[in-house]
Every structure is written in structure tokens, then in C-alpha cells.
């Protein structure tokens, strides 16, 4: 142990310098880590803020589009209701015309029967052209009314669809 007592001061100084250097290195690493951690935290905050702004803008755009779709849907429903109302008025008018046509056909049938009764046997059934035409007119009018209602609804729905597409595809 002779050599240890002779060299203990330089060995202690070497350990002291090693401990001092290691401590300085560790302190520098912690400072550097803290600096980078602060930068990463700031970056994460900026990313979160940007994401929140994007989500808010997307939500606002979605609400705008939904508002336009709701307005278009309401307008289309109002037009469909108006078309139904017009169809009801037309049906009422057509019904009145049908009744008048039936009365006219009945009169014509009675006249034809009166004219034909002298020529044909009494009790023999005859079908007059006016009756056939009146029935044909009634059926054609009913069918035209149904087709007009279908066409009105299809037109209104098509225009609503077109407006919806235009509203959704337009950037505002």
C-alpha cells in the first residue's frame, strides 16, 4: 500500500475531475433535454391549435351546407304541397266536368234510345257512341291527372336535387 499513500492525491484529484466533468455533462444534457422538450411542447400546442381551427372550419362549412340543404328541402316540400293543392283543385274541376259529361252522355243516350226504340225492339240493349266517348274521356282525364301529379313531383324533386348538388359543390 505504499504506492497508494504516495499517489492518493493525484488519484483523488483525477476522481474529483472525473466527477466534475460527469456532473457538468449530465447537467448540460438535462438543460438540452429541457430546451428540446420546451420546443416539442410548443410544436404540439401549435399542431393542436391548427387542428382545432381546421375542425372548426370544417364544422362551420358542414353547418352552412346543412342549412342550405334544409332550406332547399323546405322549399321543395312547399312546392310539392302547392302542387298537391293544385292537383286537388284540378281533380275537383275534373270531377265536376265528369259529372257534366255523364249528364250529357245520359241525355244523348236517352235521345238515341228514343230514336232507336221505334226501329229496334223495346228492351234491346244498345251501346251509344256518346257513352263510350264519355267513358273514354273520363279515363283519359283521370290518367292525365295522375301523370301530371307524378310529373310535378318529379320536377320539384329534380330541381331540389340539382339545387342541393350545386349548393354542396360550390365553395364559399
C-alpha positions as CSV (number, residue, x, y, z in Angstrom):
1,X,0.0,0.0,0.0
2,X,2.9,2.1,-0.3
3,X,2.1,3.3,-3.7
4,X,-1.4,4.2,-2.7
5,X,-0.2,6.6,0.0
6,X,2.2,8.2,-2.4
7,X,-0.4,8.7,-5.2
8,X,-3.6,9.2,-3.3
9,X,-3.7,12.9,-4.0
10,X,-3.4,12.7,-7.8
11,X,-5.9,9.7,-7.8
12,X,-8.3,11.8,-5.7
13,X,-7.8,14.8,-8.0
14,X,-8.5,12.6,-11.0
15,X,-11.7,11.2,-9.5
16,X,-12.7,14.7,-8.5
17,X,-12.1,16.0,-12.0
18,X,-13.9,12.9,-13.5
19,X,-16.9,13.6,-11.1
20,X,-16.9,17.3,-12.0
21,X,-16.8,16.5,-15.7
22,X,-19.5,13.9,-15.5
23,X,-21.7,16.3,-13.4
24,X,-21.2,19.1,-16.0
25,X,-22.0,16.7,-18.8
26,X,-25.2,15.4,-17.1
27,X,-26.3,19.0,-16.2
28,X,-25.8,20.0,-19.9
29,X,-27.7,17.0,-21.1
30,X,-30.6,17.9,-18.8
31,X,-30.6,21.5,-19.9
32,X,-30.5,20.4,-23.6
33,X,-33.3,17.9,-23.0
34,X,-35.4,20.6,-21.2
35,X,-34.8,23.0,-24.2
36,X,-35.9,20.4,-26.7
37,X,-38.8,19.4,-24.6
38,X,-40.0,23.0,-24.5
39,X,-39.7,23.2,-28.3
40,X,-41.6,20.0,-28.7
41,X,-44.3,21.2,-26.3
42,X,-44.7,24.4,-28.3
43,X,-44.9,22.5,-31.5
44,X,-47.5,20.1,-30.1
45,X,-49.6,23.1,-28.9
46,X,-49.3,24.8,-32.4
47,X,-50.4,21.5,-34.0
48,X,-53.3,21.1,-31.7
49,X,-54.4,24.7,-32.3
50,X,-54.2,24.2,-36.1
51,X,-56.2,21.0,-35.8
52,X,-58.8,22.8,-33.7
53,X,-59.0,25.6,-36.3
54,X,-59.4,23.1,-39.1
55,X,-62.1,21.2,-37.3
56,X,-63.9,24.4,-36.5
57,X,-63.8,25.5,-40.2
58,X,-65.0,22.0,-41.3
59,X,-67.8,22.2,-38.8
60,X,-68.8,25.7,-39.9
61,X,-68.8,24.5,-43.6
62,X,-70.9,21.5,-42.7
63,X,-73.4,23.6,-40.8
64,X,-73.6,26.0,-43.8
65,X,-74.2,23.2,-46.2
66,X,-76.8,21.6,-43.9
67,X,-78.6,24.9,-43.6
68,X,-78.7,25.2,-47.4
69,X,-79.9,21.6,-47.8
70,X,-82.6,22.3,-45.1
71,X,-83.7,25.4,-46.9
72,X,-83.8,23.6,-50.3
73,X,-85.8,20.7,-48.7
74,X,-88.3,23.1,-47.2
75,X,-88.7,24.9,-50.4
76,X,-89.2,21.7,-52.3
77,X,-91.7,20.4,-49.8
78,X,-93.6,23.7,-50.1
79,X,-93.7,23.3,-53.9
80,X,-94.9,19.7,-53.6
81,X,-97.6,20.9,-51.2
82,X,-98.6,23.6,-53.7
83,X,-98.7,21.0,-56.5
84,X,-100.9,18.7,-54.4
85,X,-103.2,21.7,-53.7
86,X,-103.3,22.5,-57.4
87,X,-104.0,18.8,-58.2
88,X,-106.8,18.8,-55.7
89,X,-108.4,21.8,-57.3
90,X,-107.9,20.2,-60.7
91,X,-109.4,17.0,-59.5
92,X,-112.4,18.9,-58.2
93,X,-112.8,20.7,-61.5
94,X,-112.3,17.4,-63.4
95,X,-114.9,15.7,-61.2
96,X,-117.4,18.5,-62.0
97,X,-116.6,18.1,-65.7
98,X,-117.1,14.3,-65.4
99,X,-120.5,14.8,-63.9
100,X,-121.5,17.2,-66.6
101,X,-120.2,14.8,-69.3
102,X,-122.1,11.9,-67.6
103,X,-125.3,14.0,-67.7
104,X,-124.7,14.9,-71.3
105,X,-124.0,11.3,-72.2
106,X,-127.1,10.2,-70.3
107,X,-129.2,12.7,-72.3
108,X,-127.7,11.7,-75.6
109,X,-128.2,8.0,-74.7
110,X,-131.9,8.7,-73.9
111,X,-132.3,10.6,-77.2
112,X,-130.6,7.7,-79.1
113,X,-132.8,5.2,-77.3
114,X,-135.9,7.2,-78.1
115,X,-134.8,7.3,-81.8
116,X,-133.8,3.7,-81.9
117,X,-136.7,2.4,-79.9
118,X,-139.0,2.7,-82.9
119,X,-136.5,0.9,-85.1
120,X,-135.2,-1.7,-82.6
121,X,-137.1,-3.9,-80.2
122,X,-138.0,-2.3,-76.9
123,X,-135.8,-3.9,-74.3
124,X,-132.8,-4.5,-76.6
125,X,-129.6,-3.1,-75.1
126,X,-127.7,-0.7,-77.2
127,X,-124.4,1.0,-76.5
128,X,-124.2,4.5,-77.8
129,X,-121.0,6.2,-79.1
130,X,-121.5,9.1,-76.8
131,X,-121.4,6.8,-73.8
132,X,-118.2,5.2,-75.0
133,X,-116.7,8.6,-75.7
134,X,-117.7,9.9,-72.2
135,X,-116.2,6.9,-70.5
136,X,-113.0,7.3,-72.6
137,X,-112.8,11.0,-71.8
138,X,-113.2,10.2,-68.0
139,X,-110.5,7.6,-68.0
140,X,-108.1,9.7,-70.1
141,X,-108.7,12.6,-67.7
142,X,-108.0,10.5,-64.6
143,X,-104.9,9.1,-66.1
144,X,-103.7,12.6,-67.2
145,X,-104.3,13.9,-63.7
146,X,-102.2,11.1,-62.2
147,X,-99.4,11.6,-64.7
148,X,-99.4,15.4,-64.1
149,X,-99.1,14.8,-60.4
150,X,-96.2,12.4,-60.9
151,X,-94.5,14.9,-63.3
152,X,-94.9,17.8,-60.9
153,X,-93.4,15.8,-58.0
154,X,-90.6,14.6,-60.2
155,X,-89.8,18.1,-61.4
156,X,-89.8,19.6,-58.0
157,X,-87.6,16.8,-56.6
158,X,-85.2,17.0,-59.5
159,X,-84.9,20.8,-59.1
160,X,-84.3,20.3,-55.4
161,X,-81.6,17.7,-56.1
162,X,-80.0,19.9,-58.6
163,X,-80.0,22.9,-56.1
164,X,-78.6,20.6,-53.4
165,X,-75.8,19.4,-55.6
166,X,-75.0,23.0,-56.6
167,X,-75.0,24.2,-53.0
168,X,-72.8,21.4,-51.8
169,X,-70.3,21.5,-54.7
170,X,-69.9,25.3,-54.5
171,X,-67.0,26.6,-52.3
172,X,-67.9,29.7,-50.3
